[in-house]
Amino acid sequence: MSIEVTGVTRFFGSTRAVWQMDMSVPAGTVTGLVGPNGAGKTTLLLMLAALLAPDAGSIRVEGLDPVTRPREVHRAVGWMPDSFGTWDSLTCTEILLTFAAAQGLDRTTSAQQADEMLSAVHLDELARTPARVLSRGQKQRLGLARALVHHPQVLLLDEPAAGMDPRSRADLRVLLRDLAASGVTVLVSSHILPELEQMVDGVIFMARGQAVTPPSPGRPGPDDRSSCEGPHNADGGGPPRPPGGPVRPQPIRRVWRMQALDAQRLADWAASAPVHAVVSDDDAARLAVPDEATAAHVLREALDAGVDVVSFAPAGGSLEEIYLSMEGERR
């Protein structure tokens, strides 16, 4: 595991932000961190980035303890806060050069990295532009470049898509997937759930400072280890902690939507489709498809069966559905 959190607690005065947090994140994945405002997500990310010390518990990032080895964690981690804060009078290039130097990169490498990162976030034409004239979305992209300038092994992102236009959000999805494919561990907190659903391998849900496993919407049962409406811990704090060790990212239930010229033929095929399929009131079939390779196989099966498919794409919405089941945790 690239990130291990065990029993981590953090207070701000008498306010408890994170409480006995247990979670683990596999290396080389994109993991979403989802929860209502005040759930403790930003506080957790700050502790992982060695910018805030926990009051109790232990953290390991790439095997490093942020409390005892913060400088090494800073080199291993790229941190992007939810708002861009830097010297407005500096240009985009100067900002990246400053942070590259702070990470110990030599001048030549810093210049190469600055150029490479500005190109990666499509800001190369604004390289000599002062940060003060950038739009909110452009500042977000510059913040991402700043987080990546030293080639970190772990990338921590807090609301990275806020203020970005649709094209930039699409570029962000591609960039994060490419980073994960190269072995970088990405942990991203976001409330833009349709975007998040398209880029993550799994999700960790937070409520009241803890990692929780939310109930399946509409289907609560014994397998739901912690209900957001369930009883609190015996000490009066938060939802019950999931048993059985640290919480790991929960896979996203991928649903794809298929439409065809002949709704009845589609329904007949869906009854024996190679994956679970349900025909909805709009005569479209919704299929449980875990990945794009399976989607390609399912489409070929439908076409071979004589179904004249006119559209087949991810339906989305499952992550939002799960989040809404946690509404009892909003505070």
N, C-alpha and C positions, 0 to 999 in steps of 0.2 A: 504494500500500500504506500502511496506517495504522501498521503496526509492521514495522520492518526490523532484523534482527539479523545481523551479519556477523562471523564469526570470533571470537565472544565467549568469553572464558575467565575463570574465577574460581576461585581457590584459597582454602582456609581452612587456613593453615599448609601442611602437605605434602599435605593432602587436596584432590583436585581435584573440585569440585562441578559446574562447567560447563566444557566443553572444545570450543573451536573451533565454537561453535554458530552455525548459519546457518539462518535461517527468515524468512518474511514472512507477514503476516496482512492480508488485504484489509479495507478499511473497510466498516462497516455489516454485519458478519457476526458470528455467534456461533461461536467456534472453541474446541474442546476441547483441553486439554493433558493428555496421558495418558502414564503411565509408572509403573514400580514405585517403591517407597520408595527414596530416595537417588538418583533419576535426575537431580536438579537442577532440578526444576520450581519449587519455592519460591524458590530462589536466582535463577533467571531472572526470575520475577515481581518480586522485590525490585529487580533491576537495571532492569527496565522502568519501575518506579515511582519511579526516582531515589532509592531508599533504600539502595542498595548500588552501589558502583562496580565495573565490570569491571577485571580485571587486564590484559586485552588485547581488541582488537576494537572494533567500533563498534555503537551502537544509535541508532535514530531512532524516536521516537514522535510521530506527527503532524508529522513533519519536524524535531522538536526533539531535541537531544542531551542525554540526562539527566545527563551528566557536566558539561557546560559551561553548561547552562541548566536546572538542577534545579527552580527555582521555577516556571518556565513549565510544566515537565512536571507538577509537582504540581497546577497549575490545570487541566491538560488531562486528567489521569488520576484516576479513582476507584479506590481500592485497598481491598480487603477481605481481611484476613488470615484464616488458618484458625481463629483464636480471637480473641474479642472482648476487647480490652484498653482500658479507659478508667477514669474515676473512678467508682467504684461508688456514691458518695453523690449524684451528679448524677442528675437525672431524664432521661428519654428526650429531652424537648424541650431541656433545658439542654445535653445532649451535642451535639445537632445544631446548636444555636445557636452553641456554642463552635467547632465545626469550620467552620461557615459563615463566622463572623467571621475565622477563620484563613485562609480562602480569599479574603478581601477583600470579602465581601458586606456591604452596609449592613444596619442593624438591621431595617428593614421587610422587605427581601428575604429576610433570614435567617429571620425569623419565618414568612413565607409558605412558604419552602422547607421549613422544619422541619415545618409542618403537612401540606404536600403529601406529603413523603416518609414520614411516619408513617402517613398514610392509605394510601399505595401499598403498604406492607408490613404493613398491618392491625394497627398498634400505636397507633392514635389514641386508643383507650380507655385506654391505659397511658401517655399523654403525660406525666403528672405523677408517674409511678412511678419510684422510684430504680432504677438499673440492677442493683443487688445482688440484687433480688428476682426478676429475670427468669429464666426457664428458659433452658437452653442454646439451644433453637431460637429463642426470642424474642430472645436476644442476637444470634444470627446475623442475624435480620431487622433488628435495630437497626443492626448492622454494615453491612448492605447499604444502609440508609437513609443512614447516615453517608457511605458511599462515593459516593452519588448526590446529596448535598445541594447541590453546586455545579454540577450539570448537566455532568459531564465528557464529553469526546468519546471517551475510551477507558476501559473498565471492566475491571479486573483482579481476578479472584476466585479465592481459594484455598480449596477445599472449602466452597463457600457453603451447600450443603444439609446439612452435618453437623449432626445434632441436630434437624433440622426434621421436623415431622409430615407425613403424605402431602398434606394440604390445602395446607400452606405450600410444599411442593415443587412442587405443581401451579401455585400462584400464581407461584413463582419462574420456572418455565418460560415462563409467559405474559408476565411482566414483561420477561424477557431478550429474548424474540422481539419484543416491542413496541419495546424500546430499539434493537435492530438495525434494525428497519423505519424508525426515525426517523433512522438514520445513525450510531448509536453502535457502536463496535467493541468487542466483548466477547471476552475471552480468559479461559477458566475451566478451572481444574485441579480434577479430581474423581476419586475412586475409585468413586463411585456410578455405574457405567457404564450401567445401564438408564435412569436419569434423564438422564444426559448425552446418551445416544444420541437421546433424544426432543427435545432442544433445540438441538443444534448443526447448523451447516451443513457443518462438516468438522472433522477432528482432526489435530493434530500429535503424533506419538509421540516420547517421549524415553527414552533408555537411556544410562546411564553418562555423563551430561552432554551428550549430543548429540541432535540431531533425527535420527531414523532412519525408514526405510520398512520396516515389518515384513513378513515373508513372508506370503503369503496362506495361511491355515490349510489344511493338507492339500494345497496346490498350489504348492509352491515351484518357482520357475522363473527363467529369465533376466531376467524383468521385475522381480524382487524386488531392488531396488538395494542393500539392506543386510539381511543376516540376523543376527538376534540371536545365533545360534550360530556365526556366521562368524568368520574370522580378525580379529585386532585390527589397528590401524594399525601401520605400521612402527615408530613410536616407542613401541609398547607400550601405547597408550592407547585403550581403548574400541572400539566397533564401527567399521567403515569408514564414512567420511563419504560421503553420497550425492553423486554427481557432478551436474554441470549446474546449479550455482547453489543458492540458498537453498531449503530445503524449504517447500512451501506446504501448507495444510491438505488432507488427504486426504478426499475425499467419503465419506460413510457409505453403505454398501451397504444400501439400505432393502429389507426383506422384509416383505410383508404375508401374512397367513394367512386363507384363505377356506374355509369349511365350507358344505355344502349338504345338503338332505334326501336327495338321490340322489347317492351317491358316484360311481357310474359316469358319470352325466351330467356331473358336475363334471370328472371325468378326461377325458372326451371333449372338453369345451370347452377344458380347459387345454392340450390338445395343439396347439391353434391360437389360443391367447390372444394379445392384442395386445402382451403383454410376456412375458418368459421366465417359465415356470411349471413347477414340479415337484410331483407328487403324492406325499406322504409316506406312511409306513406307517399313520398314523392317518386316512387317506382325506381329509386336508385338502390343499388346494393352497397352495403357497408361491410367491408372485409377486414378482419384482423390480420394485418401484414406487418411482420416484425422489421423488415428491412427492404431495401430497394431490389436486391437480388430476388427475394421472394415475390416482390411486386411484379418484376419482369416475368417470372414463371407463371404467376396467376393470370396475367394479361395474355400470355401465349396460350394457356389452357382455355381461356374464354374464347379467344379467336378461333382456336382449333375446333371448339364445340359449336361454332357457327353463330356466336354472339357478336352482333355488329356494334362494337364498343365505340362510343363517341367521346367519352371522357373517362379518365381514370387518374386520380390524384389524391394526395393525402387530404383527409377531411379535417384534421386538426380538432382542437377543442377538448381533448380528453384531459389535458393538464389543467385547463381552466375549470373543468367540471370537478376535478379533485380538489382544486383550491377552494371552490365555492362550498365544498362540503366542510371546509375548515372555518367557515365564517363565524362560528361561535367563539373563535380565538381572537377575533379582532378587538383591539382595545385602544 
